[in-house]
Amino acid sequence: MEFTIKTGSPEKLKRACIVVGAYAETRLTPSAEAVDQASGGVLSALLARGDLDDKAGATMLLPLLPGVDAERVLVVSLGAQEELNDKAYRDALNAAGKALAGLRGKEASVSLAEAEVPNRDLTWRLRQAARVVAAAAYRFDAPKKGADESAKRGIKKIQFLIPGKSSKALTTAVAQGLAIAEGMALARDLGNLPPNVCSPSYLANTAKKLGKDHKLKVTVLDKAQMSKLGMGALLAVAQGAEQPPKFIIMEHRGGKADDAPVVLVGKGVTFDTGGISLKPSAEMDEMKYDMCGAASVFGTLQAAAQLNLPINVIGVVPATENMPGGNATRPGDVVTSLSGQTIEILNTDAEGRLILCDALTYAERFKPACVIDIATLTGACVVALGKIPSGLLSTDDALARELTDHGQSSGDRVWQLPLWDDYQELLKSNFADMANIGGRYGGTITAAAFLSRFTKAYTWAHLDIAGTAWISGEAKGATGRPVPLLTEFLIARAGQL
């Protein structure tokens, strides 16, 4: 998709479609007023008749509107003007993006960024516009017999109409939004692939391709190398699987050589049966999404490299399947992690923390500015928070606030849960330094408490994305979250937000 910025009025633009906004009670944005005047009041008459719902994101498509040179006018509701907020603005953009993705034509102009969202400047509005409109056009290229007619549709060139002159800051904001959307698309593609395709080796090959395309340094460790290092926790998860595990390191070196990097660690369980502690069969197919933490690291690294951010970012992805088998880890086994700490495995379905703990120990060698791990870690997080925010736990309040603020700005929100030392008591084991589960209560917190034992050497935060990484039901598919949050966090750290 190609985005540009243009100033001017929309009614004389020869486009496949122009997009204008309208508020409840037939109030019009400036571009909609210009279209209404050109059409002799047709637009306001239709709105007065109630043809457009007042809810933000409702749409009305008008072909061949008199006095307007565009082939179609798409009117998008912004809701009540006095209630316009971040969500309503994004809902309108998402509706516009989906509508444009279903049209035939070469070029469209979108004027929604002229809507004045409280406490949000034009730079923010354009960054959101590019990201949301591009993400709304996402299609997964599913392996199906026959041509997909919908793939032939979609307007690929979009101009954002703005009041006043363009600037470098505004064009940068659009580029950032597009890079985030494309990073989300990569994360969604990886998540949506079937697990017989997206194996640990597939992720490793994807990393190598990403390295070639975006000048990332990529290192892939195999099982023998992991064993030599002493990654006993990760290999315990992998030992029941036929697919060989991979440990993937991707490095974007955009900052100075001695700048401490941000390290992103993504859980890469490409399919999770639960192992010997077998999961129920219902919806087990969705356990292909247990690598969405890893996918978000891929997407974020791509966005950072695409924007050439002047910051050092390292992605670390431990990748494996979790399968039952004659050689699979048993409940009651004790393993030694890379840190030297021993772990009693009471539940083999609590495997994500086992592969992450070795990756978190490995991250020490980079002397990081901070480490953020991202994982579809606990069903308890979905129970606690639903599927709207990701769970956030951290041993550093300043880092937690930073992530919370960027979650609010990007719309990729998080909610912080406590990580008090009291929870460490629940991980006691009679046979090892710790158990890998903490009992029935506070599962999201005890999982993070477990991980915190491997992060003493640096500033750390944990994102539990079990509720936000994918959608179930009829619209089933990966969401690409938390690529928007992570990328905006990196953009800000690079001083370009």
Secondary structure as GFF3:
##gff-version 3
##sequence-region A 1 497
A	DSSP	beta_strand	2	7	.	.	.	ID=ss1
A	DSSP	beta_strand	17	22	.	.	.	ID=ss2
A	DSSP	alpha_helix	30	38	.	.	.	ID=ss3
A	DSSP	alpha_helix	42	48	.	.	.	ID=ss4
A	DSSP	beta_strand	59	63	.	.	.	ID=ss5
A	DSSP	beta_strand	72	77	.	.	.	ID=ss6
A	DSSP	three_ten_helix	81	83	.	.	.	ID=ss7
A	DSSP	alpha_helix	86	101	.	.	.	ID=ss8
A	DSSP	beta_strand	107	110	.	.	.	ID=ss9
A	DSSP	three_ten_helix	112	114	.	.	.	ID=ss10
A	DSSP	alpha_helix	122	136	.	.	.	ID=ss11
A	DSSP	three_ten_helix	149	152	.	.	.	ID=ss12
A	DSSP	beta_strand	157	162	.	.	.	ID=ss13
A	DSSP	alpha_helix	168	192	.	.	.	ID=ss14
A	DSSP	alpha_helix	200	214	.	.	.	ID=ss15
A	DSSP	beta_strand	217	221	.	.	.	ID=ss16
A	DSSP	alpha_helix	223	229	.	.	.	ID=ss17
A	DSSP	alpha_helix	232	238	.	.	.	ID=ss18
A	DSSP	beta_strand	246	253	.	.	.	ID=ss19
A	DSSP	beta_strand	262	266	.	.	.	ID=ss20
A	DSSP	beta_strand	268	272	.	.	.	ID=ss21
A	DSSP	three_ten_helix	284	291	.	.	.	ID=ss22
A	DSSP	alpha_helix	292	306	.	.	.	ID=ss23
A	DSSP	beta_strand	312	322	.	.	.	ID=ss24
A	DSSP	beta_strand	334	336	.	.	.	ID=ss25
A	DSSP	beta_strand	342	344	.	.	.	ID=ss26
A	DSSP	alpha_helix	352	362	.	.	.	ID=ss27
A	DSSP	three_ten_helix	363	366	.	.	.	ID=ss28
A	DSSP	beta_strand	370	375	.	.	.	ID=ss29
A	DSSP	alpha_helix	379	385	.	.	.	ID=ss30
A	DSSP	beta_strand	390	394	.	.	.	ID=ss31
A	DSSP	alpha_helix	397	410	.	.	.	ID=ss32
A	DSSP	beta_strand	414	416	.	.	.	ID=ss33
A	DSSP	three_ten_helix	421	427	.	.	.	ID=ss34
A	DSSP	beta_strand	434	435	.	.	.	ID=ss35
A	DSSP	alpha_helix	443	452	.	.	.	ID=ss36
A	DSSP	beta_strand	460	464	.	.	.	ID=ss37
A	DSSP	beta_strand	470	471	.	.	.	ID=ss38
A	DSSP	three_ten_helix	473	475	.	.	.	ID=ss39
A	DSSP	beta_strand	477	478	.	.	.	ID=ss40
A	DSSP	alpha_helix	483	493	.	.	.	ID=ss41
###
